[in-house]
Amino acid sequence: TAQGKAEELPYVMGTYSGMGREQSVTIQVGFRPSFVLIFSSQSHSSYHAVVGRFSAFSGAVSSSDRVKMTDTGFIVTPHNPDCQFPYINDRNNLYQYIAFK
């Protein structure tokens, strides 16, 4: 769920729940992000608690294996058990994001 009005602020903050391997998560923010920060407040291990809780993606790169930018937001791709890092779509985990214009 996005919070804030995209036309007033240079960013939008929100949350989403991870879907795991089942499906991607589409986030609508009302613009094509130039930069997205994703943060998880949940962890499954001490390594994940230190390294895997924060991820950043640039809109200058049209897509990555984990996040694909769209004209109205971004898509978090399904969790891949063969390539877990970064942890941004674990099933039932709550994630917070900031998408910048």
N, C-alpha and C positions, 0 to 999 in steps of 0.2 A: 504494500500500500504506500503510495507516494504522499508525502506531506509537504506543504508549501505550494505557492503558486509559481509555476515555471516562468511566467512573464514578469514577475517581480524580483525574483532572486536569481543569482548566477548559478544556483545549484538546487537540487531536490534531494531530500533524505527520505528513506523509507525502509521497510522490512519485507522479507519474503521467507517462506518455508521451503527447505530443500526437498526435492522430489526423488533423490537417489537415481537409480538406473532407469526408472520408469519413464521419465519425461523431462523436457527442458522447462525452465521457468521464464516467462516473458514479463518483463518489467516495462511499464509505460510511464514515461516522465514528461512527455510533451515536446521533446526536442532530441536531436542526435547528440549524445554525450561526447565531450572531448576527452573526458577522463572519468573513470569510475573507481571508487574505493569500496571494497566489500570486507566486512568484519563479522566474525562469528564469535559469539560469547560462550559457545559450548565447545567442549573438546573431548576426545576419546582417549588421548594418551598425553604423556608429558611432552613428547615431541610436538604433537599437534597444538598443545597449549602454548608453546613458545613460538613455533615457526609457522604453523598453518592457520592462524587466526586472522590474518590480515592479507589482502591481495589488492593489487592495483592494476588497472587496465587502461591503456591509452586509446583514444578514438582515432589517433593518427594512423594506427594499424587497424585496417578495416575489420579484422576478426582474429581470434585466437582459438586455441583448442577448447577454451573454457567459456569465453564471453564473446558474443557477436553483437556489434553495435547495429542499431537500426535507426531510421529517421525519427522514430518516436520514443526510443529508449534502448534497451539491450536485452539479450537473451542469454541466460545461463544454461549451458549445455548439460545433458544428463551426466551423472556421476560415472566415471570410468574406473572400475576396480583395478585395472592394470596400470593406471597412471593417476594416483589419488591426489597429488599435490597440484594446485592448491585446493583446499577443502572448501568449496563454495556451493555444493549442491548435495550434501549428505542428507539422506532421508530424515525428515522431521526435525532437522536442526533449524533454528531461527537465525537468519542473517540480517544484518543492517547494511545499508549502502548509502553512499553520497554520490550522485551523478552531477558532474559539472558541465555547464554549457561550453 
